[in-house]
Amino acid sequence: MDPAIRDQRLTDLERRLAHVESLLMNLSQLLERSPLNLEAAQEGIKSWVTEYVSLRLQQLVPERCEHAPEPEGARLRSEAGEGPVLPGTTIRCTDEVMHRLGRIPIPFVRQMVAQKVADTARAEGVAFVDVAFFERAATF
């Protein structure tokens, strides 16, 4: 190999290595300046998920909606201890409540809503959940 070409190639290689070295130094300085805070990142993700789920719940289970008054037969069933049970609880409810609960597409969110409604029913001494109570208790 011609010595002039070899010297030119070595010079080019040294220039490239110097550039790579400066890039690595800049990257190292950036990493040292901004340490990774995993707890803050986790809290940010949890906050975002909570907001998103709350928004979706409000869309799926609105605070108010128009519905026909509860038929007298449903009240008689509630007094007799009949009717479906909220999933994972012992609280009885109407078929319409089960239908609305079934419209929530995410299973763990559906269970959260059922649990919140059941907890509210227990706290208020309600033995039978109708649509009006469900709408009030299902909002976060």
RATA-V759963 format. One record per residue. N is the residue number from 1. RES is the residue in one letter. PSI is psi in whole degrees, 0 to 359 (999 if undefined). OMEGA is omega in whole degrees, 0 to 359 (* if undefined). Layout:
[[N:RES:PSI:OMEGA] [N:RES:PSI:OMEGA]]
This chain:
[[1:M:141:181] [2:D:131:182] [3:P:327:180] [4:A:318:179] [5:I:318:180] [6:R:316:179] [7:D:321:179] [8:Q:318:179] [9:R:318:178] [10:L:320:179] [11:T:316:178] [12:D:318:179] [13:L:317:179] [14:E:321:179] [15:R:317:179] [16:R:318:178] [17:L:321:178] [18:A:322:178] [19:H:315:178] [20:V:318:180] [21:E:319:179] [22:S:322:176] [23:L:317:179] [24:L:322:178] [25:M:316:179] [26:N:318:178] [27:L:317:179] [28:S:317:179] [29:Q:320:178] [30:L:318:180] [31:L:324:179] [32:E:326:182] [33:R:324:184] [34:S:85:179] [35:P:149:182] [36:L:124:179] [37:N:94:184] [38:L:323:181] [39:E:318:179] [40:A:322:179] [41:A:317:179] [42:Q:317:179] [43:E:322:177] [44:G:317:179] [45:I:316:179] [46:K:317:179] [47:S:316:180] [48:W:315:180] [49:V:318:179] [50:T:315:178] [51:E:317:182] [52:Y:313:181] [53:V:319:178] [54:S:317:178] [55:L:314:180] [56:R:322:178] [57:L:320:178] [58:Q:327:178] [59:Q:321:183] [60:L:324:182] [61:V:81:183] [62:P:156:181] [63:E:321:180] [64:R:142:172] [65:C:155:181] [66:E:133:176] [67:H:157:180] [68:A:150:177] [69:P:152:182] [70:E:129:179] [71:P:154:181] [72:E:328:180] [73:G:327:180] [74:A:322:178] [75:R:320:179] [76:L:321:178] [77:R:320:182] [78:S:321:179] [79:E:330:180] [80:A:356:180] [81:G:26:180] [82:E:174:178] [83:G:165:180] [84:P:162:180] [85:V:138:175] [86:L:133:183] [87:P:131:177] [88:G:9:181] [89:T:185:175] [90:T:12:183] [91:I:128:179] [92:R:154:181] [93:C:176:178] [94:T:166:176] [95:D:324:179] [96:E:322:177] [97:V:317:178] [98:M:322:178] [99:H:314:180] [100:R:321:178] [101:L:322:179] [102:G:342:179] [103:R:350:177] [104:I:116:190] [105:P:337:185] [106:I:118:186] [107:P:316:183] [108:F:331:176] [109:V:319:177] [110:R:317:180] [111:Q:321:177] [112:M:316:180] [113:V:314:179] [114:A:318:181] [115:Q:319:179] [116:K:317:179] [117:V:317:180] [118:A:317:178] [119:D:318:178] [120:T:320:179] [121:A:317:178] [122:R:316:182] [123:A:327:182] [124:E:1:178] [125:G:30:180] [126:V:125:182] [127:A:338:184] [128:F:125:184] [129:V:121:174] [130:D:181:185] [131:V:317:181] [132:A:314:179] [133:F:318:180] [134:F:314:180] [135:E:321:180] [136:R:318:185] [137:A:338:185] [138:A:352:180] [139:T:142:183] [140:F:999:*]]
